[in-house]
Amino acid sequence: MENWKDGVNFAITVCDAEGKIIEMNAKASATFAKSGGAGLAGKNLLDCHPEPAKTKLKKMLAEPFTNVYTIEKNGVKKLIYQTPWLRDGKPAGLVELSLEIPADLPHFIRN
């Protein structure tokens, strides 16, 4: 199958249960180019984050839960979605999706 993950316009980063980065798509590699890009694969996610993010990630690895928030950097807003992934029904690490969002994001309520 074609590597569809490199053809999407959002960053995907995956780590194992110890925090080791096991996969990054092309957008994630480009996003983190100044920090090592694709060379971050094999490194520990915890070493890439300052406090208090490091402590939150440790907790997410120990007691898996989903963490969702938005950020703005250099005028670009992003939605960050961090969630556990499962292997055989058990938490096996975390997946982070980072998506750029427009400044005026439409919001629809559907019934």
C-alpha positions in Angstrom: 0.0 0.0 0.0 1.2 3.5 -0.8 2.4 5.5 2.2 -0.7 7.7 2.5 0.7 9.3 5.7 3.2 11.4 3.7 0.5 12.7 1.4 -1.6 14.5 4.1 -1.2 18.1 5.1 -1.0 17.5 8.8 1.8 16.1 11.1 1.6 12.6 12.5 4.1 11.6 15.2 3.9 8.2 16.9 5.7 6.9 20.0 5.8 3.6 21.8 4.9 3.0 25.4 8.3 4.2 26.7 8.1 7.4 24.6 10.4 6.4 21.8 9.4 8.0 18.5 8.7 5.1 16.2 7.1 7.0 13.2 6.8 10.5 11.8 5.2 11.4 8.5 6.7 13.9 6.0 4.8 16.9 7.5 6.0 16.0 11.0 9.6 15.7 9.8 9.3 19.1 8.2 7.6 20.7 11.2 10.4 19.6 13.5 13.3 20.1 11.0 15.1 22.5 13.3 15.0 19.9 16.1 16.3 17.0 13.9 13.3 16.2 11.6 13.2 12.6 10.5 16.3 12.0 12.6 14.1 12.3 15.7 12.9 8.7 15.0 14.4 6.5 17.7 14.8 9.4 20.2 12.6 9.7 23.2 9.7 12.1 22.9 10.2 13.2 26.5 13.6 14.6 25.6 12.0 16.9 23.0 9.7 18.7 25.4 10.2 21.2 28.2 8.2 21.3 31.4 5.3 21.2 32.1 4.7 19.3 28.8 7.2 16.6 29.7 5.4 15.8 32.9 2.0 15.7 31.1 3.4 13.3 28.5 4.8 11.0 31.2 1.4 10.9 32.8 -0.2 10.2 29.4 2.1 7.3 28.9 1.5 5.9 32.4 -2.3 6.5 32.6 -3.3 6.8 28.9 -5.8 9.6 28.2 -6.5 12.0 25.3 -5.1 15.6 25.4 -6.5 18.2 22.9 -5.6 21.8 22.7 -4.9 24.7 20.2 -1.7 26.7 19.9 -0.6 29.7 17.8 3.0 30.2 16.7 4.2 32.8 14.1 0.6 33.6 13.3 -0.3 30.0 12.5 -3.0 28.3 14.6 -2.9 24.6 15.1 -5.1 21.9 16.7 -3.0 19.4 18.6 -4.6 16.0 19.3 -2.6 13.5 21.4 -4.2 10.1 22.1 -3.2 6.6 23.0 -2.9 3.9 20.4 -3.7 0.3 21.2 -2.0 -3.1 20.5 -4.1 -6.1 21.4 -6.4 -3.8 23.3 -3.7 -2.4 25.5 -2.0 1.1 25.4 1.1 0.8 23.2 2.1 4.5 23.0 0.8 7.8 21.8 -0.2 9.4 18.5 0.0 13.1 17.9 -1.8 14.9 15.1 -1.0 18.5 14.5 -3.3 20.3 12.1 -3.2 23.9 10.9 -6.6 25.6 11.4 -7.9 28.9 9.9 -8.1 31.9 12.2 -11.8 32.1 11.6 -12.8 28.4 11.8 -16.4 27.8 11.0 -18.4 26.0 13.7 -21.6 24.1 12.8 -24.1 22.6 15.2 -25.9 19.6 13.7 -29.0 18.0 15.1 
